[in-house]
Amino acid sequence: GAVVSQHPSRVICKSGTSVKIECRSLDFQATTMFWYRQFPKQSLMLMATSNEGSKATYEQGVEKDKFLINHASLTLSTLTVTSAHPEDSSFYICSARADSRGAKNIQYFGAGTRLSVL
Amino acid sequence: AQSVTQPDIHITVSEGASLELRCNYSYGATPYLFWYVQSPGQGLQLLLKYFSGDTLVQGIKGFEAEFKRSQSSFNLRKPSVHWSDAAEYFCAVAFAGGYNKLIFGAGTRLAVHP
Protein backbone atom coordinates (compact mmCIF):
# COMPACT_ATOMS: atom_id res chain seq x y z
CA GLY A 1 0.00 0.00 0.00
CA ALA A 2 0.81 3.74 0.10
CA VAL A 3 1.90 4.09 -3.50
CA VAL A 4 2.50 7.48 -5.06
CA SER A 5 2.69 7.71 -8.81
CA GLN A 6 4.48 10.61 -10.44
CA HIS A 7 4.28 11.30 -14.16
CA PRO A 8 6.17 11.84 -16.36
CA SER A 9 9.43 10.37 -15.10
CA ARG A 10 11.42 12.42 -17.54
CA VAL A 11 10.62 15.39 -19.73
CA ILE A 12 12.68 17.44 -22.13
CA CYS A 13 11.24 20.71 -23.31
CA LYS A 14 12.22 23.88 -25.11
CA SER A 15 12.84 27.09 -23.26
CA GLY A 16 9.67 29.12 -22.87
CA THR A 17 7.26 26.21 -22.84
CA SER A 18 5.25 25.00 -19.86
CA VAL A 19 5.47 21.55 -18.33
CA LYS A 20 2.93 19.81 -16.11
CA ILE A 21 3.90 17.11 -13.62
CA GLU A 22 1.27 14.92 -11.98
CA CYS A 23 1.39 13.34 -8.56
CA ARG A 24 -1.21 10.74 -7.66
CA SER A 25 -1.80 8.77 -4.49
CA LEU A 26 -2.98 5.43 -5.83
CA ASP A 27 -4.36 3.65 -2.79
CA PHE A 28 -4.99 6.33 -0.20
CA GLN A 29 -6.41 9.80 0.14
CA ALA A 30 -4.09 12.71 0.64
CA THR A 31 -5.41 16.10 1.61
CA THR A 32 -1.83 17.33 1.75
CA MET A 33 0.89 16.79 -0.82
CA PHE A 34 4.33 18.30 -1.06
CA TRP A 35 6.56 19.31 -3.93
CA TYR A 36 10.34 19.17 -3.64
CA ARG A 37 13.20 20.09 -5.87
CA GLN A 38 16.52 18.27 -5.80
CA PHE A 39 19.70 19.48 -7.44
CA PRO A 40 22.40 16.97 -8.40
CA LYS A 41 24.03 15.38 -5.38
CA GLN A 42 22.08 17.60 -3.03
CA SER A 43 19.24 17.18 -0.61
CA LEU A 44 15.57 17.81 -1.18
CA MET A 45 14.30 21.33 -0.83
CA LEU A 46 10.64 21.84 -0.11
CA MET A 47 9.04 24.10 -2.69
CA ALA A 48 5.44 24.13 -1.61
CA THR A 49 2.72 22.42 0.35
CA SER A 50 -0.34 21.53 -1.67
CA ASN A 51 -3.72 21.30 0.02
CA GLU A 52 -6.81 19.88 -1.60
CA GLY A 53 -9.34 22.57 -2.36
CA SER A 54 -7.21 25.52 -1.32
CA LYS A 55 -4.22 27.51 -2.44
CA ALA A 56 -0.79 26.03 -2.06
CA THR A 57 1.64 27.37 0.50
CA TYR A 58 4.99 28.25 -1.04
CA GLU A 59 8.33 28.29 0.70
CA GLN A 60 10.33 31.47 0.83
CA GLY A 61 12.05 32.20 -2.43
CA VAL A 62 9.82 30.00 -4.58
CA GLU A 63 7.95 31.90 -7.28
CA LYS A 64 4.30 30.95 -7.10
CA ASP A 65 3.60 32.32 -10.58
CA LYS A 66 6.42 30.23 -11.96
CA PHE A 67 5.48 27.00 -10.23
CA LEU A 68 1.71 26.62 -10.36
CA ILE A 69 0.23 24.01 -8.08
CA ASN A 70 -3.27 22.60 -8.31
CA HIS A 71 -4.68 20.04 -5.88
CA ALA A 72 -8.14 19.44 -7.27
CA SER A 73 -8.88 16.10 -5.67
CA LEU A 74 -7.82 14.00 -2.71
CA THR A 75 -5.58 11.89 -4.91
CA LEU A 76 -4.08 14.30 -7.42
CA SER A 77 -1.79 17.30 -7.27
CA THR A 78 -0.13 18.90 -10.27
CA LEU A 79 2.90 21.12 -10.60
CA THR A 80 3.17 23.26 -13.72
CA VAL A 81 6.48 24.88 -14.49
CA THR A 82 5.50 27.88 -16.58
CA SER A 83 7.73 29.41 -19.21
CA ALA A 84 10.50 27.02 -18.33
CA HIS A 85 14.12 28.08 -18.66
CA PRO A 86 17.35 26.09 -18.46
CA GLU A 87 17.81 27.05 -14.80
CA ASP A 88 14.55 25.25 -14.03
CA SER A 89 16.16 21.98 -15.06
CA SER A 90 16.13 19.78 -12.00
CA PHE A 91 14.71 16.67 -10.36
CA TYR A 92 11.23 17.33 -8.98
CA ILE A 93 9.77 14.96 -6.40
CA CYS A 94 6.31 14.91 -4.92
CA SER A 95 5.10 13.30 -1.74
CA ALA A 96 1.70 12.63 -0.27
CA ARG A 97 0.73 12.48 3.35
CA ALA A 98 -1.91 9.86 4.08
CA ASP A 99 -5.07 11.13 5.72
CA SER A 100 -5.57 7.96 7.72
CA ARG A 101 -4.95 8.33 11.44
CA GLY A 102 -2.15 5.82 11.75
CA ALA A 103 -0.11 7.23 8.89
CA LYS A 104 -0.87 10.88 9.26
CA ASN A 105 2.71 11.91 9.87
CA ILE A 106 4.29 9.88 7.10
CA GLN A 107 5.03 11.18 3.62
CA TYR A 108 5.15 8.73 0.74
CA PHE A 109 7.24 9.80 -2.22
CA GLY A 110 6.85 9.54 -5.93
CA ALA A 111 9.71 8.35 -8.15
CA GLY A 112 10.49 11.88 -9.29
CA THR A 113 10.51 13.76 -12.58
CA ARG A 114 13.69 14.82 -14.28
CA LEU A 115 13.09 18.04 -16.17
CA SER A 116 15.56 19.17 -18.78
CA VAL A 117 14.97 22.54 -20.42
CA LEU A 118 16.91 23.16 -23.62
CA ALA B 1 16.43 27.63 13.51
CA GLN B 2 15.36 24.07 12.96
CA SER B 3 17.97 22.00 11.16
CA VAL B 4 19.13 18.50 10.41
CA THR B 5 22.79 17.57 10.13
CA GLN B 6 24.26 14.51 8.51
CA PRO B 7 27.98 14.93 9.14
CA ASP B 8 29.14 12.26 6.71
CA ILE B 9 28.70 13.16 3.06
CA HIS B 10 30.17 9.93 1.78
CA ILE B 11 30.84 6.58 3.45
CA THR B 12 32.41 3.46 2.01
CA VAL B 13 32.15 0.08 3.70
CA SER B 14 32.95 -3.46 2.74
CA GLU B 15 30.14 -5.88 2.12
CA GLY B 16 29.30 -7.68 5.35
CA ALA B 17 30.66 -4.91 7.55
CA SER B 18 28.51 -3.00 9.99
CA LEU B 19 27.21 0.45 9.21
CA GLU B 20 26.25 3.52 11.19
CA LEU B 21 25.02 6.73 9.58
CA ARG B 22 24.82 9.76 11.81
CA CYS B 23 22.00 12.28 12.10
CA ASN B 24 21.60 15.18 14.50
CA TYR B 25 18.79 17.69 14.68
CA SER B 26 18.30 21.06 16.23
CA TYR B 27 14.90 21.74 17.80
CA GLY B 28 13.48 22.62 21.20
CA ALA B 29 11.21 19.59 21.43
CA THR B 30 11.18 16.03 20.14
CA PRO B 31 10.33 15.95 16.46
CA TYR B 32 9.13 13.10 14.34
CA LEU B 33 12.19 11.37 12.90
CA PHE B 34 12.64 9.49 9.64
CA TRP B 35 15.24 7.79 7.54
CA TYR B 36 14.69 7.53 3.79
CA VAL B 37 16.78 5.83 1.12
CA GLN B 38 17.11 6.99 -2.48
CA SER B 39 18.54 4.96 -5.33
CA PRO B 40 19.95 6.87 -8.31
CA GLY B 41 17.25 8.66 -10.27
CA GLN B 42 14.54 7.40 -7.99
CA GLY B 43 12.21 8.75 -5.36
CA LEU B 44 12.58 8.14 -1.65
CA GLN B 45 11.67 4.99 0.22
CA LEU B 46 10.89 5.13 3.93
CA LEU B 47 13.23 2.90 5.94
CA LEU B 48 11.92 3.63 9.41
CA LYS B 49 10.41 6.27 11.64
CA TYR B 50 10.24 7.36 15.25
CA PHE B 51 7.28 9.15 16.75
CA SER B 52 7.35 8.14 20.41
CA GLY B 53 7.86 5.15 22.71
CA ASP B 54 10.73 2.70 22.37
CA THR B 55 13.78 4.65 21.27
CA LEU B 56 15.17 1.76 19.23
CA VAL B 57 13.12 1.33 16.08
CA GLN B 58 13.31 -1.41 13.52
CA GLY B 59 12.84 -0.75 9.84
CA ILE B 60 12.86 -2.52 6.53
CA LYS B 61 15.86 -4.19 4.92
CA GLY B 62 17.45 -4.98 8.28
CA PHE B 63 17.97 -1.35 9.32
CA GLU B 64 17.43 0.04 12.78
CA ALA B 65 17.81 3.46 14.36
CA GLU B 66 18.13 4.72 17.89
CA PHE B 67 16.75 8.01 19.14
CA LYS B 68 18.90 9.62 21.81
CA ARG B 69 17.21 12.66 23.25
CA SER B 70 20.27 13.80 25.20
CA GLN B 71 22.32 13.91 22.01
CA SER B 72 19.54 15.06 19.67
CA SER B 73 20.53 12.18 17.45
CA PHE B 74 18.83 9.50 15.40
CA ASN B 75 21.60 7.32 13.95
CA LEU B 76 20.87 4.59 11.44
CA ARG B 77 22.54 1.21 11.79
CA LYS B 78 22.81 -2.10 10.01
CA PRO B 79 24.85 -5.01 11.34
CA SER B 80 25.85 -6.41 7.94
CA VAL B 81 25.75 -4.37 4.77
CA HIS B 82 24.81 -5.86 1.42
CA TRP B 83 25.99 -4.56 -1.95
CA SER B 84 22.38 -3.59 -2.73
CA ASP B 85 22.43 -1.12 0.16
CA ALA B 86 24.57 1.28 -1.88
CA ALA B 87 22.41 4.41 -2.20
CA GLU B 88 21.83 7.87 -0.77
CA TYR B 89 20.42 8.00 2.74
CA PHE B 90 18.50 10.95 4.06
CA CYS B 91 17.59 11.72 7.62
CA ALA B 92 14.51 13.89 7.95
CA VAL B 93 12.56 15.47 10.75
CA ALA B 94 9.05 16.84 10.94
CA PHE B 95 8.33 19.46 13.53
CA ALA B 96 5.01 19.96 15.24
CA GLY B 97 2.64 22.47 13.76
CA GLY B 98 1.78 23.37 10.21
CA TYR B 99 1.55 20.33 8.01
CA ASN B 100 4.44 18.46 9.60
CA LYS B 101 6.76 19.59 6.86
CA LEU B 102 9.86 17.49 6.45
CA ILE B 103 13.29 19.01 6.76
CA PHE B 104 15.99 16.88 5.22
CA GLY B 105 19.62 16.49 6.02
CA ALA B 106 22.16 16.83 3.25
CA GLY B 107 22.28 13.08 2.75
CA THR B 108 24.99 10.43 3.06
CA ARG B 109 26.07 8.54 0.00
CA LEU B 110 26.91 4.94 0.83
CA ALA B 111 29.26 2.93 -1.34
CA VAL B 112 29.73 -0.79 -0.71
CA HIS B 113 32.89 -2.60 -1.71
CA PRO B 114 32.70 -6.32 -2.54
Boltz contact constraints between the chains, C-beta under 6 A:
constraints:
  - contact:
      token1: [A, 32]
      token2: [B, 99]
      max_distance: 6.0
  - contact:
      token1: [A, 43]
      token2: [B, 104]
      max_distance: 6.0
  - contact:
      token1: [A, 43]
      token2: [B, 106]
      max_distance: 6.0
  - contact:
      token1: [A, 43]
      token2: [B, 107]
      max_distance: 6.0
  - contact:
      token1: [A, 44]
      token2: [B, 104]
      max_distance: 6.0
  - contact:
      token1: [A, 46]
      token2: [B, 101]
      max_distance: 6.0
  - contact:
      token1: [A, 49]
      token2: [B, 99]
      max_distance: 6.0
  - contact:
      token1: [A, 93]
      token2: [B, 43]
      max_distance: 6.0
  - contact:
      token1: [A, 105]
      token2: [B, 32]
      max_distance: 6.0
  - contact:
      token1: [A, 105]
      token2: [B, 100]
      max_distance: 6.0
  - contact:
      token1: [A, 107]
      token2: [B, 102]
      max_distance: 6.0
  - contact:
      token1: [A, 109]
      token2: [B, 43]
      max_distance: 6.0
  - contact:
      token1: [A, 109]
      token2: [B, 44]
      max_distance: 6.0
  - contact:
      token1: [A, 110]
      token2: [B, 43]
      max_distance: 6.0
  - contact:
      token1: [A, 111]
      token2: [B, 42]
      max_distance: 6.0
  - contact:
      token1: [A, 111]
      token2: [B, 43]
      max_distance: 6.0
  - contact:
      token1: [A, 112]
      token2: [B, 43]
      max_distance: 6.0
